[in-house]
């Protein structure tokens, strides 16, 4: 067994130490670069794999097979040279090396062995803070994991088209077209290596080929090809499936700031296969103020040259697009127009692919960062540094609508697939969703903490990236939320029907509890009004009946009428009293025959005592709200009285916010009492009207009589007399003598009670079919 230690440093030397003795130096290996990381891998299992499988190719695998005296371990080093090297510790020679796949000029920081027993896997960490997984003895990268990124300057989803089997020709194409999904996206993180990232887990593949920072990107409409451009003034086209280089376009004199493939999507499988035979068109814009239209070989031809790739040295069309650098360029969905926006505050519309200027849109106060065509209408949207988004008509190039809400420059704008909404991102770190028809903000998303450089939408998925080095993948949940709202609505309707069913079954207290739990104050109010106010009214009527003398209209009150009253009047009052007595007896009989009425009666005290603490707090809050409402105040006051009389004070003290509730109730109670006093004062108006008439109420006690009983008796006399006088057509032949006798009786009673009579009663005489009254 060996006990050796391997160390490396920035002195560009790797040392091997013997740990069995006094840590003596065994060998020093010069590596000619600053060593940032060092690792050892056992060789026994690796050599056995190389002998059993001849498929392993490469310098490292060949050395493992051919080396006669194989060391016990191999040394791997990484440093600032951008190389991963394997060293033989016996002779100090390099046996294999591999260029760094990392960005940031390939600088490496660490290397570790993931399988210390067999040595078949290792991981490297570069200056770009990403992880690369390596397999041995192949000495190749098999996986890339995104760690920490620099600023995310561009993201774009890669569409995946699913064709139904029955769509064979144009006539069979459905209105919505094929199914478009997106499971991957292109990410540019302010370095020279764009990444193809999976939306599930953020596994990535690198696009290696640029020599400087990449700042622009676009994906073909079928998701098969990726175009990238950067500060190296070169445009490269990659295969989205294999991440291999397919084509290189060079010709710009400045940074390639924007790219756009043709956007017309085939609607059938046949149209898609035909499109693969045709050459592709790519539009690019640059800081050199120009816009170029490139003709790229067809997809069939590009597949043949994957790896080294073909070269396009000259563009088909070149125009000076703006007076300052061009920030964005985009082809319309029907492949007829090109929109470009620049730092000169102009949005210009060009003919595709000829590049002829059709018009320009003026109105922004600062440079335009992004443009977007509507998928359903002839309008184009532009995002500007003046913190606004404008919608332009493509017929007259005039502004239709302006969207204002961001506090800083708007960097990106995109239409949702339905074409009725916009999504924008800004320097203020916010994403906003807008309704196009009303120009109102439908939602604001605050996931990012710094400026959001880029967004992209495809199908039901959106991805965003910003200066906070954060990539956010969003999913459209509109249908799910709508279904959830419908389910909640149906559930509430079911519970509402449950409340109504409990009321019909006579379980009123259970219905009140359920309405309280579901926060249904309207139903609680209706239940209380239906089942408690009636009870209160009956109780009040019964109490008044028991405390007063026999009411006017009863048989006893009829006997107490003056003997000088007319026989007709006495007979009429007697008939009315018999009817009332009959109705009352019938009601009592019905009550005795209907035992369910007593069962369905609600006991509010029992119900209040059955509530738990949470329900009591909810009830107190509801009553406090009712007490502040003029119409609901009487019901709230009644319930508060029951609550205070039923619930022990120790329980009331534990209710949250009870002190504030009491203060609120007392303050509103003062207002309610003032309103009741005012209403009471207005009731004296009836006394004034009755006393000012010919037969007013008694104001003094008669000898040996009760004031309240006498007042009630005289009030009933007045009401009965008024009813007789109001019936003009039934009482046409009233006896004159009876009227005079009634008048004499009234005068005698007034003299006995010391009540002045202000005027004599009117006399009637018949004139045709009308009664004429003489004062």
CORCOR-V661034 format. One record per residue. N is the residue number from 1. SS is DSSP state (H for helix, E for strand, - for the rest). PHI is phi in degrees with one decimal (NA if undefined). Layout:
n = <N;N>
ss = <SS;SS>
phi = <PHI;PHI>
//
This chain:
n = <1;2;3;4;5;6;7;8;9;10;11;12;13;14;15;16;17;18;19;20;21;22;23;24;25;26;27;28;29;30;31;32;33;34;35;36;37;38;39;40;41;42;43;44;45;46;47;48;49;50;51;52;53;54;55;56;57;58;59;60;61;62;63;64;65;66;67;68;69;70;71;72;73;74;75;76;77;78;79;80;81;82;83;84;85;86;87;88;89;90;91;92;93;94;95;96;97;98;99;100;101;102;103;104;105;106;107;108;109;110;111;112;113;114;115;116;117;118;119;120;121;122;123;124;125;126;127;128;129;130;131;132;133;134;135;136;137;138;139;140;141;142;143;144;145;146;147;148;149;150;151;152;153;154;155;156;157;158;159;160;161;162;163;164;165;166;167;168;169;170;171;172;173;174;175;176;177;178;179;180;181;182;183;184;185;186;187;188;189;190;191;192;193;194;195;196;197;198;199;200;201;202;203;204;205;206;207;208;209;210;211;212;213;214;215;216;217;218;219;220;221;222;223;224;225;226;227;228;229;230;231;232;233;234;235;236;237;238;239;240;241;242;243;244;245;246;247;248;249;250;251;252;253;254;255;256;257;258;259;260;261;262;263;264;265;266;267;268;269;270;271;272;273;274;275;276;277;278;279;280;281;282;283;284;285;286;287;288;289;290;291;292;293;294;295;296;297;298;299;300;301;302;303;304;305;306;307;308;309;310;311;312;313;314;315;316;317;318;319;320;321;322;323;324;325;326;327;328;329;330;331;332;333;334;335;336;337;338;339;340;341;342;343;344;345;346;347;348;349;350;351;352;353;354;355;356;357;358;359;360;361;362;363;364;365;366;367;368;369;370;371;372;373;374;375;376;377;378;379;380;381;382;383;384;385;386;387;388;389;390;391;392;393;394;395;396;397;398;399;400;401;402;403;404;405;406;407;408;409;410;411;412;413;414;415;416;417;418;419;420;421;422;423;424;425;426;427;428;429;430;431;432;433;434;435;436;437;438;439;440;441;442;443;444;445;446;447;448;449;450;451;452;453;454;455;456;457;458;459;460;461;462;463;464;465;466;467;468;469;470;471;472;473;474;475;476;477;478;479;480;481;482;483;484;485;486;487;488;489;490;491;492;493;494;495;496;497;498;499;500;501;502;503;504;505;506;507;508;509;510;511;512;513;514;515;516;517;518;519;520;521;522;523;524;525;526;527;528;529;530;531;532;533;534;535;536;537;538;539;540;541;542;543;544;545;546;547;548;549;550;551;552;553;554;555;556;557;558;559;560;561;562;563;564;565;566;567;568;569;570;571;572;573;574;575;576;577;578;579;580;581;582;583;584;585;586;587;588;589;590;591;592;593;594;595;596;597;598;599;600;601;602;603;604;605;606;607;608;609;610;611;612;613;614;615;616;617;618;619;620;621;622;623;624;625;626;627;628;629;630;631;632;633;634;635;636;637;638;639;640;641;642;643;644;645;646;647;648;649;650;651;652;653;654;655;656;657;658;659;660;661;662;663;664;665;666;667;668;669;670;671;672;673;674;675;676;677;678;679;680;681;682;683;684;685;686;687;688;689;690;691;692;693;694;695;696;697;698;699;700;701;702;703;704;705;706;707;708;709;710;711;712;713;714;715;716;717;718;719;720;721;722;723;724;725;726;727;728;729;730;731;732;733;734;735;736;737;738;739;740;741;742;743;744;745;746;747;748;749;750;751;752;753;754;755;756;757;758;759;760;761;762;763;764;765;766;767;768;769;770;771;772;773;774;775>
ss = <-;-;-;E;E;E;E;E;-;-;-;-;E;E;E;E;E;E;-;-;-;-;-;E;E;E;E;E;E;E;-;-;-;-;E;E;E;E;E;E;E;E;-;H;H;H;H;H;H;H;H;H;-;-;-;-;-;-;H;H;H;H;H;H;H;H;-;-;-;-;-;-;E;E;E;E;E;E;E;-;-;-;E;E;E;E;E;E;-;-;-;-;-;E;E;E;E;E;E;-;-;-;-;-;-;-;-;E;E;E;E;E;E;-;-;-;-;-;-;-;E;E;E;E;E;E;-;-;-;-;E;E;E;E;E;-;-;-;-;E;E;E;E;E;E;-;-;-;-;-;-;-;-;E;E;E;E;E;E;E;E;E;-;-;-;-;-;-;-;H;H;H;-;-;-;-;-;-;E;E;E;E;E;E;E;E;E;E;-;-;-;-;-;E;E;E;E;E;-;-;-;-;E;E;E;E;E;-;-;-;-;-;-;E;E;E;E;E;E;-;-;-;-;-;E;E;E;E;E;E;-;-;-;E;E;E;E;E;E;-;-;-;-;-;E;E;E;E;E;E;-;-;-;-;-;E;E;E;E;E;E;-;-;-;-;-;-;-;H;H;H;H;H;H;H;H;-;-;-;E;E;E;E;E;E;E;-;-;-;E;E;E;E;E;E;E;-;-;H;H;H;H;H;H;-;-;-;-;-;E;E;E;-;-;-;-;E;E;E;E;-;-;-;-;-;E;E;E;E;E;E;-;-;-;-;-;E;E;E;E;E;E;-;-;-;-;E;E;E;E;E;-;-;-;-;-;E;E;E;E;E;-;-;-;-;-;-;E;E;E;E;E;E;-;-;-;-;-;E;E;E;E;E;E;-;-;-;E;E;E;E;E;E;-;-;-;-;-;E;E;E;E;E;E;-;-;-;-;-;E;E;E;E;E;E;-;-;-;-;-;E;E;E;E;E;E;-;-;-;-;E;E;E;E;E;-;-;-;-;E;E;E;E;E;E;-;-;-;-;-;-;E;E;E;E;E;E;E;-;-;E;E;E;E;E;E;-;-;-;-;E;E;E;E;E;-;-;H;H;H;H;H;H;H;H;H;H;H;H;H;H;H;H;H;H;H;H;H;H;H;H;H;H;H;-;-;-;H;H;H;H;H;H;H;H;H;H;-;-;-;H;H;H;H;H;H;H;H;H;H;H;H;H;H;H;H;H;H;H;H;H;H;H;H;H;H;H;-;-;-;-;-;-;-;H;H;H;H;H;-;-;-;-;-;-;-;H;H;H;H;H;H;H;H;H;H;H;H;H;H;H;H;H;H;H;H;H;H;H;H;H;H;H;-;-;H;H;H;H;-;-;-;-;H;H;H;H;H;H;-;-;-;H;H;H;H;H;H;H;H;H;H;H;H;H;H;H;-;-;-;-;-;H;H;H;H;H;H;H;H;H;H;H;H;H;H;-;-;H;H;H;H;H;H;-;-;-;H;H;H;H;H;H;H;H;H;H;H;H;H;H;H;H;H;H;H;H;H;H;H;H;H;H;H;H;H;H;H;H;H;H;-;-;-;-;-;-;-;-;-;-;-;-;-;-;-;H;H;H;H;H;H;H;H;H;H;H;H;H;H;H;H;H;H;H;H;-;-;-;-;-;-;-;-;-;H;H;H;H;H;H;H;H;H;H;H;H;H;H;H;H;H;H;-;-;-;-;-;-;-;-;-;E;E;E;E;E;-;-;E;E;E;E;E;->
phi = <NA;-100.8;-124.0;-125.4;-119.6;-113.8;-130.1;-142.2;-149.8;-79.3;-83.8;66.1;-134.1;-110.2;-111.3;-113.4;-116.7;-93.8;-91.5;-77.3;-95.8;-104.7;54.2;-79.5;-77.2;-90.3;-156.9;-118.1;-117.2;-77.1;-116.1;62.6;-162.1;-67.8;-83.7;-101.6;-154.6;-140.1;-151.2;-119.3;-132.2;-66.9;-105.1;-61.2;-69.0;-65.7;-67.5;-65.7;-64.4;-65.5;-75.1;-76.7;-123.0;-89.8;-76.0;-70.5;-121.5;125.4;-63.2;-69.1;-66.6;-64.6;-64.7;-62.8;-77.4;-91.6;-68.5;-79.5;-103.5;-84.7;-70.2;-71.8;-148.4;-115.3;-102.3;-113.9;-129.8;-133.5;-163.7;-83.3;-81.1;76.2;-129.9;-107.6;-118.7;-112.2;-123.0;-89.0;-70.1;-77.8;-115.6;74.2;-100.9;-82.3;-98.9;-163.9;-148.7;-143.2;-66.8;-68.6;-85.5;-79.4;-82.3;57.9;61.8;75.1;-67.3;-112.1;-120.7;-144.9;-145.1;-140.7;-93.0;-89.9;-128.8;-69.9;-78.0;-105.6;73.3;-95.3;-138.6;-146.3;-131.9;-120.0;-122.6;-102.7;-64.6;-79.1;60.5;-113.3;-105.6;-119.5;-95.5;-115.7;-113.9;-121.3;-88.1;-65.2;59.5;-134.9;-80.5;-114.2;-158.1;-132.2;-116.9;-75.4;-95.2;-96.3;-116.0;-78.4;-57.3;-87.4;-96.3;-159.2;-136.7;-153.5;-73.0;-100.0;-70.4;-125.7;-96.1;-111.6;-99.9;-64.0;-66.9;-80.8;-85.5;-96.7;-140.3;-64.2;-70.0;-86.1;-69.2;-71.9;-62.8;-81.9;76.1;-70.5;-80.9;-110.4;-129.4;-148.7;-111.4;-134.9;-150.0;-92.4;-124.9;-115.5;-115.3;59.0;-144.4;-90.2;-120.1;-64.9;-124.3;-100.4;-109.8;-85.0;-71.0;-105.7;98.0;62.7;-72.2;-137.0;-128.0;-91.3;-106.1;-99.5;173.6;-74.1;-104.6;-142.6;-61.1;-92.0;-127.2;-139.4;-162.6;-155.6;-120.5;-62.7;-65.6;-93.6;75.3;-92.9;-132.8;-123.8;-111.5;-131.2;-141.5;-151.4;-76.0;-82.3;63.9;-122.1;-111.1;-123.1;-113.3;-121.5;-80.7;-71.5;-85.0;-104.5;59.6;-102.8;-70.8;-116.9;-157.9;-129.2;-119.2;-130.3;167.3;-74.4;-100.4;-144.3;-62.1;-80.3;-92.4;-153.9;-138.5;-156.5;-75.5;-64.3;-108.8;-76.8;-94.3;-66.1;-99.8;-137.6;-65.8;-64.1;-64.4;-66.9;-67.5;-68.4;-67.2;-66.8;-82.9;-95.0;-69.1;-95.4;-119.0;-129.6;-107.5;-130.4;-132.0;-145.1;-70.6;-81.0;73.9;-107.3;-126.4;-121.6;-112.9;-105.7;-105.8;-103.2;-55.6;-66.5;-62.4;-63.4;-72.7;-67.7;-63.8;-78.4;-114.1;-62.7;112.9;-70.8;79.1;-93.1;-129.8;-113.5;-93.8;-138.4;-80.7;-75.8;-135.5;-135.6;-134.4;-84.1;-81.5;-142.2;-79.4;-128.0;-61.2;-91.2;-94.6;-152.8;-147.3;-153.1;-92.6;-69.7;-63.0;-98.8;59.6;-115.7;-132.4;-126.9;-112.6;-133.3;-129.5;-137.1;-73.3;-84.8;72.1;-111.7;-111.9;-114.0;-113.2;-121.1;-86.6;-103.2;-99.8;-67.4;83.3;-83.2;-74.7;-101.7;175.9;-139.8;-111.6;-115.1;159.8;-71.6;-95.1;-140.0;-61.4;-96.0;-97.5;-153.1;-130.9;-152.0;-89.0;-74.8;-77.9;-126.5;-140.0;-89.1;-136.8;-135.1;-109.8;-134.5;-109.9;-129.1;-74.0;-85.6;70.1;-127.5;-121.3;-118.0;-110.8;-118.0;-85.0;-79.9;-84.5;-116.7;59.1;-109.7;-72.8;-95.4;-153.7;-123.6;-109.9;-121.8;175.5;-77.6;-93.0;-138.1;-58.0;-90.1;-94.5;-138.6;-142.2;-151.0;-83.2;-73.6;-56.7;-75.7;75.1;-105.1;-139.4;-122.2;-120.3;-128.6;-130.7;-143.8;-67.8;-74.3;81.7;-109.2;-108.0;-126.9;-107.0;-121.9;-87.6;-70.7;-67.7;-104.9;58.6;-101.4;-79.0;-89.0;-173.6;-127.4;-119.1;-117.0;-70.8;-89.1;-105.3;-142.5;-57.3;-100.6;-74.5;-151.8;-144.2;-154.8;-124.4;-155.1;63.3;-102.3;-127.3;-136.3;-130.9;-139.2;-147.0;-152.8;-72.3;-82.7;62.2;-111.2;-110.7;-115.5;-105.4;-111.1;-129.1;-76.0;-111.6;-60.7;-65.7;-66.0;-66.2;-65.1;-65.0;-63.7;-63.9;-65.2;-65.1;-64.5;-64.4;-65.2;-64.0;-65.7;-63.0;-64.2;-68.9;-61.8;-64.8;-63.5;-62.9;-62.8;-67.4;-62.7;-65.5;-64.4;-77.3;89.2;-89.2;-69.0;-65.2;-64.6;-65.1;-63.4;-63.4;-65.3;-63.9;-68.0;-67.5;-87.5;58.3;-114.6;-64.1;-64.1;-69.4;-60.9;-60.7;-65.6;-64.1;-65.0;-66.6;-72.9;-111.6;-117.9;-66.6;-64.1;-64.1;-63.1;-62.5;-63.8;-64.5;-63.4;-66.5;-65.7;-64.2;-65.6;-67.6;-75.3;-89.9;-99.8;-73.0;-54.3;-70.5;-62.3;104.1;-81.8;-68.2;-67.3;-68.5;-68.9;-65.9;-85.2;-67.1;-57.1;-69.1;-82.1;-67.2;-67.3;-63.3;-66.2;-66.6;-66.1;-64.6;-67.7;-65.6;-64.3;-62.6;-63.8;-66.3;-62.4;-65.5;-63.3;-62.8;-65.0;-63.8;-65.6;-64.4;-65.5;-65.1;-63.2;-64.6;-64.8;-64.2;-69.6;-80.2;-112.1;-72.6;-68.7;-62.0;-72.1;-70.8;-84.0;-65.6;-98.6;-107.0;-66.7;-64.4;-62.2;-66.5;-64.2;-68.8;-81.0;-80.9;-85.5;-64.3;-63.9;-68.3;-63.5;-62.0;-66.4;-67.2;-64.1;-61.8;-65.8;-65.8;-64.0;-66.3;-62.1;-64.1;-82.5;-101.4;-61.6;-74.6;-93.4;-60.2;-59.8;-65.2;-63.9;-63.0;-63.2;-67.7;-63.4;-62.7;-64.1;-63.6;-70.2;-82.3;-97.0;-84.6;-62.9;-59.5;-63.1;-74.9;-63.5;-65.6;-81.1;-71.5;-71.3;75.1;-67.6;-63.3;-63.9;-63.3;-62.5;-62.5;-65.3;-64.6;-66.0;-64.6;-74.9;-62.9;-61.5;-67.6;-64.3;-65.5;-63.1;-68.3;-66.7;-60.3;-63.5;-66.0;-64.2;-64.4;-70.0;-70.7;-66.1;-62.6;-65.5;-60.6;-62.9;-65.5;-69.3;-71.4;-76.2;-83.1;-75.5;-129.6;-81.1;-75.9;-71.3;-108.8;-129.1;-73.9;-80.4;-66.7;73.6;-131.6;-89.6;-62.4;-64.5;-67.4;-64.7;-63.5;-65.4;-64.0;-71.7;-63.0;-65.9;-61.1;-63.1;-65.2;-65.4;-64.0;-63.8;-65.1;-67.2;-71.0;-74.0;-92.6;-77.5;-87.8;-83.8;-104.3;-73.4;-113.0;-73.7;-74.1;-67.2;-68.8;-63.0;-67.5;-64.8;-63.1;-62.6;-65.2;-62.9;-63.2;-64.9;-66.6;-63.5;-66.6;-67.3;-65.7;-66.5;-89.5;59.8;-111.8;-71.4;-103.2;-75.1;-154.1;-78.8;-68.0;-69.3;-101.6;-111.1;-140.1;-79.7;-132.3;66.4;-105.1;-120.5;-99.4;-110.2;-100.2;-108.7;-78.5>
//
